[in-house]
């Protein structure tokens, strides 16, 4: 490499041609250059050194001549070894030194003639690389042209298309513009990563944060990317298959807040259905070049939920220590873990703790100490079953964690067993108050048994000590069981644990409702968890369900948050092989109106260019309120030769311009008096303008 080549004037040209390499401290710049030389022409190679000692920090930067060279190195070099270091290297795209906004390295922005549709553009670029999708947008600066956003299968595909595209396409990587979102309108836990992205000179202000993901081997790179891209701040996502049933992926966000939010929402998320995604603790690269584990509050520490309901939530004095709690509860059974929640700044206790037992029956005995006093304190403690670690923070969990609701067990027993025999067998664990047998239609040799006890402790002992072949487990109480116990039924506890009724929430003008059509394999809980990934969701309810699909409603606190849900979740494969349809409620209603009220007028016809002179106008009025311009255009264009439709500013009336008199007359005759949803349309012929004031007499029915 010559002296002229060693000095690079612009590290960001071409884009994404510079790689960040996390390697051992023994690796030199020469060794790094020699290792990456097979992937393409290396323009610059740099090892970060300590300013005081001059020793390597184990961080390097490699600048290639072409973006495709960097993409190929990123794909093939990550995880390999460089002699003499035994540890594998980590390779990722270097963050820009000039522009701090994250770029999507899978998307290209190109210019193309207006006569080319999305399929033609896709066919042209598919000759170079694998194109996933194409989105066309009219070019406001250049009439007669369109701007196409192309999404590719991989970074290497996008890089090859960027380099080999025709000069007239003016191809470049598409930037993701940050949305302006009011922080006051966000929930407290989601405000962190919605702060506006500002220019920065030091990477320590917003370090790239990496997550390690374990997922099903059936998932592809694009499917994992789409799921994690729902959360703002995604920079990179790469998946590696080792031939087994489990694959590993690396997901990088541009800040620690986004990564923490991703772990909170996607850890143990079912994707595909029946298989959970597992996310490791968050890591990021500090300014010193070493990898650090992001410190989280102790309350976020995960404690195992197996066996079920074996963890106790305790409200106690702020001076209570971990040792005092262990001593107080050790007589109830084996304690696996005890955590006392402390303040991050002062280190003092918050008066909240968790005690995890190895058995559910031990936790049931610990519940009996509710109201007792821990040695060394004066206040009685409050003990209850801890809510599930994965449950949403704002969900009502009182019905789910009350031990008096779990007095029944479910077991698979031989069909030859009678109720008397089961009562005698399970009676040794406690008082059996009720037994119900249900025949198994698929297997005549077995049946389901529902056995009820008087206390939660007796039920737990029966599950732990009964015949393992029974596969006994806790049974959620039926609706009328709670009514018999005199407990009021809450609207959101009747359905699933994540259900929130819109009637219980105050109506806010900024609330935006989405209509969701999805597979019948999804239930309330799965839909809630999916749409709760997008910040700002208030509730999600299933409206109708049949054997084929489900129609649901998801409400967000603002139009911007709902727009992100539409952009990121619409078209997502969930379950795998079936795509979710997400639309704004008003657009969904317009589609129904179009299908029901306008279908007999024939299909919509293309609009005529505005350069064609207008021969006749149709004057229309919307009663009582105007509908969208999109719906009106869809109605007026079905008669052909439509130039444009527009409203008079601030009014509920407007005009439809036609390039032929016959088409305008047909529209006036057939659309006059039509009902479009809640709006009645009055359509009349518009008199020619002669320089004087134009008056149109309309009788409103």
N, C-alpha and C positions, 0 to 999 in steps of 0.2 A: 504493500500500500504506500504510495508516494506521499510527499509532504503536502502537496496540494489537495490530495484526497482526504488527509487527516483533518482538515479544517472544513467543517460543514456550515455554511451560512444560515441555512434554514433547516432545523431539525424536524419540522413538520411537513416537509415537501419531499416526496409525495406523502399524502396523509397515511397514518397508521403504518409507517415504514420503520418505526423505532420500537424496539422491544425492551422491556424491563426483565432482567434476569436475576433471580435469587440463587446464588451459588455459594460455594465454600470460600473461606477467607484465603485459601491457598491458591485459588485460581487467579492467573495473571491475565492481562489484556491480550497478550499474544496467544495464550491458550484458548481464550474465549473466541478470538477471531478465527483461529484454526478450526475450532469446533463448528462454528456457524458458516464457514466458507462454503461447504457443499450445498447449502440451501440457496445461495445467490451471492451477488456482489456486495461485500461489506464495505460501506463508506467510512464508518467510524466505529470504534470499539472503546469503551471507557469503563474503568473500574473505580467505584467510589472509595476514597481513602479517608482515614481519620486525619483531621487537620493538624493535630498535635503530634501523634505518633507516626503518621505516614503509613500505617498498616491498612490493609484492605478491610472493608466492612462487609464483604460477602455480597455486594450488590453491583451489578453491571448493567450497561446499556449498550445495545447493538443497533446501529443504524444501517439499513439496507438501501440499495439504489432503487428498488421497486417495492411497491406494496405487496405484490404477490410473493416476493421472496420472504418478506416478513411473515406473511400468512402461512406459507409452507413451513417455515421454521417454528412458528407458534404451534402448528398442528403436530409436527413430527418430533420436535426437540424436547418438548415439555415432559419431564419425568426421566430423562436420560442422565447418564453420568459423564462427568468430565474428569479425567485423570489429573491429579492423584486423589481427588475428593471422592469418598465412598457414597456421600449423600446425593440423591437425585436433585437436579436443578428444577426450578419453577420458572416458567416463561409466561409472560402476559404482555399485552399492549401497554407501552409506556404512556402515562397520562401526559396530555399536551402541556408544553411549557408556556404557551401563549394564550390558548383558549381553555377556560376552566369548565365549559359546558360539556357534558358527556355526549359522545357521538355513538350512533348505532352503526357498527361496522358491518351489518348485514343488509343495509338499505342503500340504494343509489337513487339519486335524483337526476333525471335526464329529460331533455327537451325532444319532442317529436311532433310531426305534423298532426293537425286536428283530424285528418281523415283516417288515421290509424286508430283502431279501437284497442282495448286492453289485450285481447287475444292476439292481435297482430304484433303488438309490442313484445308480448311474452314469447311469441314464436321466434321473433328476431333475436332476442337475447338468450333464448334457450339453446341456440346454436353454440354459444360460448360457455354458459354455465347453467346449473339447475336453478330455475326461477320458481319461487313459491307463490308469489302473488304480485299483482300489478294494480296500482291505483292511479287513475287519471284525474288531473285537475286542470281546468282552463288556465292558460298563461295570460295573466292580466297585462303584463308588460309587452307581450308580443301576440297580438290577435292573429288567429289562424293556426296557432300552435297550442300544444298541451304540455303540461309537466307531468311526467310519469314517475311514481315512486315504486321501485322494484325491490322486493324482499327476496334474498337468496338463501339457499340451504345452509351455506357456511361462509365464513369470512374469506376463505380462499376463492370461492366462487364469485363473491362480490368483487374481490380484488382483480381477478382476471377480467371480469366484465368491465370494470373501471378502466383498465389499461388498454383493452382492445376495442372499446366502443368507438364509433365514428366521431370525428371532430365536431360535426354539426350537432351531435347529441349533447355536448358540453356536460358530460357525466361527472358527477361528484358525489361524495358520500353525504347522505342526508343528515342534517342536524336535528336533534330533538329539542324543541324550544320549551323551556320551563314555563309552566302555567302560573299565573298570578292567583294565588289562593289566600284568602283572609285567614290569618292564624287564629283569630278569635272565634271563627266558625268551626274550627277543628276540635275534635276530642283531645283531651290533655295528652293521651298516650301517643297520638299520631302527629303532634305539631312539630316534632323534631326534624323530620326529613322534608317538611313542606316549607322550610325557610328558603327565601329566594337565593338562588345560586349567584354568588358574587365573584368577581375576579380576585385571585389570590396569587401571591408570589411564592408561598411556602406550602409544600404538600402536607405539612404537619397539621394545618388547619382542618383539612378534610381528607384523611388518609383513606385509600381504597381498602375496603373490608371484604374478606373472603369467607365463604361458607363452604363446608364440605357436605355433600348430599349423598345419601344412600337411597337408591330407588330401584324399582323393578327394571329388569333388563329388557322388557318389552317397550319401554319408552324410548323415543328418539330425541335427537338433539333439539329439534324444533318444538316438540311437545314440552320438554323441560323449560326451554327458553320462554315459551308463551306463558307458562304458569308463573315463573318467577318475574316476568316482565310486567305482571299486573301491579307490582309494587314499584313506585318511582325510584330511580337511581340505579337500575341494572346497567352494568358496564360490559360484563362478559359472562358467558356460560359455556362450559365445555363438558362433555360426557365421555366416559371411557367404558367400553365393554370388555370384560375379561372372559366371556364365554359361559359364565355361571348364571344363576337366577337373579343375582343382585349386581347392579352397576353403580359406579361412583361418578359423581359430577362435582365440578368446582364452579361456584357462583360468586361473582364479584360485584359488589355495590360501591358507589362512589363515596359513601359515608357510613359510619358505624350505626347511626340511627336507623337507616333503611335496612341494614343487615339484621339488627335486633328485631325490628318489626317483622321482617321476613321469617325469622326463626319462631317468633311468637305465633304467627298466623299459619305457617306451612309445616311446622314440625308435627309429625304424625297425621298429616292430611292424607286422605285416601285418594291416591292417584297412581294407577288405575283403581277402580272400586274394589275393595277387598285387600289391597296392599297399601301399606302406609309408607310415606316418605319420612326419613329420619335425617335431621340436620344436626351437625356437630356444633360445639360452642364457637362463637364468632372469633375470627382472627383478623389482625390487620398488621400492615408493615409500618413500623414507627420510623421517625426521621433518622434514628441511629442505624437503621438497616436491619434490625433484628425483628423477628416475629413475636408479637405480643398477644396474649389472650385478653380480650375485652372484659373488663371487670363489670359484673352485673350485680344488682342488689341481691342479698341473700334470699329474699322472698321469691326471686325468679329461679332459684335452684330447684331442679327437678327431683322429686322424690318418687320412687316407684309406687304405682297404684295397684300392684299385685301383692297379695290377694286383694280383692275388692274391699273397700271400706275398712282398710287396716290402718288408715292414717287419721289422727285426731288433730283437730284445730282447737287451740287453747287460748283463752283470753285471761291474762294473769297480770300481776304487778310488774312494773318496769324494772324492778330490781332483781327479779327472778332470773337465775342463771340456768344454763344447760344441765349442770351437775345436780341442781336442786330438783329439776323436773325428772331426770332419770331416776333419782332416788325415790321420788314420789310415785312413779309409775312402774318401777321395775318388778314389783310384786304381781303385776297383772300378766306379765309374759315377757318374752324376749323382745327387746327394743332394738330395731335395726338402725334407726337414726333419729336424732333429736336436733331441731333447728330453732334457735331463738332469733327472731327478726330484730335487727339493730338499725339505728340511724346511720346513714352513710357518712355524715359529717362528724357527729359527736361520738359515735360508737356505742351510745347508750341504747338499752332495750326499748322497744316500742310497746311492750305489753302483749305481744302476740308470739305464739310458738306453735311448732308442729312436732308431733311424736308419731313415729312410724313403727308399727309392730310387725312381727313376722307372721302373725295369724290374725284373722278377723275376730276370732273369739277373744283374743287378748285385748284388742281395741274395744270390743263390747264390754269387757270388764272395766277397762279404763273409763268408759262412759259413766259408770256408776259412781265415779269420783267427782262428778259434776257438783259444785257447791262446796267441796272440801277446801281446806286451807293448806297450802304448801308450807313446810317448815321454814321459818325465817321470814314469813310474811303474815299480814293480818287479813288481807282481803280474800274472800273465797274465789276460787277460779271457776271459769265457765268452760265446759268441755263439750264438744260436738264432733260429729263425723265431718272430716274435711271435704270441701267441694272438689270435684275432679280438676286435675291440673290443666286439662285442655279446655275447660269450659270458659265461655266468654265472660269478661269482667262485668258486663252490665246485665247478664242474664239472671233471672230469678231462680235461685237454686234452693230455696228453703224447702220445697217439697221433695227434692231429690236427695237431700242429705239428712232428713229426719229419720232416725233409726226406727221409729214406730211405723213407718211405711214399708219396712222390709221384714215382715213377719212370715212371709211365705217363701217356700223354695220350690223349684221346678226340677223334676227328676224323670229319667227314662227308666221304667221298670218293666219286668216281664208281664205280659197280659194275663198270666195265670194268677198273679197276686190280687188279693181282694183288699178292700178298704180296711177290714179288721186286721188282716195280717200286716199291712203297712203301718197301721196305728200302733200295733204292738211292737213292730221293729223300730220305728222312729220314736216311740214313747220313752225309750231309755235315755234320750237326749233332752227331753223336756215334755211339757204338756201339749199334746196335739189337740187343737180345737176344731180342725176341719180338714177333710181329705176329699179331693175330687179327681176322678180318673177320666181321661179323655183318650178314646181309641185312636190309634195311628192308622190312617187309611192306606198308607204305603207299606206298612209292615204289620202283619197280623200277630206277630209274636211279641210285640212290645206295645206299650201305651205310655202316655204322659200322665204324671201325677203332680198335683198341686197340693202341698201339705203346709198347713198354717200352724204356727206356734204362738204362745202368749207373749214371748219377749224376743228381742233381737239377739240376745246372747244364746238362747236355745236354738234359734234358727242357724246361727253361725256354727255352733257345736255339731248340729246335725249334718250340715254340709261338709264339715271337715272330717267327721268320723263315720259317715255312712259308707256303704259299698261304693268303691270308686267307679264301678261299671254303671252306676246310676247317673253319673255326670251331673250331680246336683249343683244348682246355682241359685242365687237370689232371684226372686220374681217380682217385677214391678207391680204394685197393687192396681186392681181394676178400679174404674171410675166409681162404681156404686159402693166399693169397699170404703172409700173415703167418706162418702155420704153417710154410710152407716155409722162411721166413727164420729160424725158430727163436725167434720172439718169442711170449711168452705172451699169450693173449687175455684181456682183462679183461672181466668181465661187463657193465660199462656201456659198453664200446667196441664190443661186438658189434652193438648196436642203433644208436640215435642218440646224438649227442654229449651230450644232456641227460638221458639215461636213468640212473637210480640204482636199483639193485636193493634192495628192502626187506630182503633177507636179509643185506646187508652192513652195515646200520645197526642199532645196538643198540636193543632194544625198550624204549620208555619208556612208563610207564603213562598219561602225559598225551597220547600220540600219538592223533590222531583221523583216521580214514580216511573219505574221501568217495568215493562211486561216481558216475562221470560217464558219461552217454550223449550222444554227439555225432555229427556228420556224418562220413561216411567220408572227406571231403575233408581232415580234419585228420590230422596225423601226430604223432609223438612230440615233435618239436621245437616245433611250434605249440602243442600242449597244455601243454607245460612252460612256455613263455613266458607263456601266458595265466594259468595258475594261480600262477605265480611272482610276478605283480603283487601278489597278496595277501601281506603279510608272514607269515613263519613256515612256508612250505611246505618240506617235507623232500625229497620226491620225487614223481614223477608217472609212472605206467607204464600202457601200453596192455595190457589183459587179453585181450580178444577183439576181432576185427574181421571184418566181412563187407562185402558190396557196398553195404549200406544204411547201417549205423551202426557206431560203435566204442564199446566199453565200456572205461573206464579207471578207475584208482584214483589219488586224490591224497591224500597224507598231510600233515597239519599238526601242529606241535609242541604245540598246545593246542586245547581245545574252542572257545575264544573266537575264535581265528584261523580255524578251520574254519567257524564260524558266519558270519563275515564273508564267506568265499568263497561260502557258500550264498546269503547275502542278496544279494550283488552280482553273482555270475556266473550263478546259476540264472535261466534265461530270456533270457540275453544272446544276441543274434543273431550267431553266429559259426560258419560263414560267414553273410553277409547272407541273410536269408530262412529260416534254419534255427536254431532255438533249442537251447541247451545245457540238459540236465537234470542238476542236481547235487543229490544227497541224501546224508545220513549213511548209513553202511553199515548200521547197525542198522535204520534206517527202511526202507532198500531191501530188506533181508531180510524185514522184516515185510510189505511189499507182496507179495513173492513168496509168503510163507506164506499170506497172505490169499487170494491168487489161486488157489493150489494146494489148500489144505486147507479153506477156508471157502466157496468159490464155490458148492458144491452145496447149501448151506443157504439160498440165496437172497440177495438184496441186503440191505445193512444198513438198518435202520429207525430213524427218529428216536427220541431218548430222550424219556421222559415227565418232566414237571416234578416236582421233589422235593416239591411241595405235595400230590401225590397219595399216599394212604397205601399202604404196602407190605403186600401180602397174602401173599407167600412169598419166602423167600431161598434162593439156591443157594449151598452151601458148596463152595469149590474149593481145590485144592492143586496147585502147580507143582513138578514133579519133573524134574531135580534142582535147578534154579535157576528163579527167577521170570522171566517175560517182562514186557514193558512193559504198563502199564495201558491204553495206547491199543489194543494188539493184543487184549487181553482184552475191552475194551469193544466192539471191532469184532466179536468172536466172539459175545458174549452178546446184542448188540442185534439180531441177525438173526432172532430169534424174536418180536420186538415187545414192547411194554409194559415195557421196561427202564427203571428209574429211575436207577440208578448202579451202578458196580463199584468196589470199594475193597479194598486190602490191609490186613491187621492190621499196624500199624507194626513194622518190623524183622523181619517173618516172610515166609514164602513162601506163605502161604494167606490167603484173604479171602472176601468175600461179593459176590453179585450180587443186587440187590433188584429185584423185579418187582411191577407193579401188578395182575397177574392170575395166578391159579394155573395156568391152562392153559399160558401162555407159559413159566413157570418149569419146569413138568414137561417140556415139549418140550426146553428147554435142558439139563436134567439128563440126560435120556435120550440125546440126540444128541451132546452134548459130552463125556460121560464117556469117558475113555480116548483122546481125540483127541491126535494128535501135532502140536504147533506148533513146527516147527523142531527144536531140541534139547530141547524141553520136552514132557513128557507131562502132560496135564491130567486130574486126577481131580475129578469134579463129583458132589456128593451133596446130598440134600435136607437142609435145616437144620431142626431141631426148634424148636418155638415156645419162646420164653423165658418161664419161669414164676417168675422171681425167684431160682431156685437156679442153681448152676453148671451150665453146659451142656457135655455131653460128646458128642463125635462120634467114633464108632469107624470108622476108615478102614484098609482093608487095602491096603498099597502093593505093587503088582505089580512 
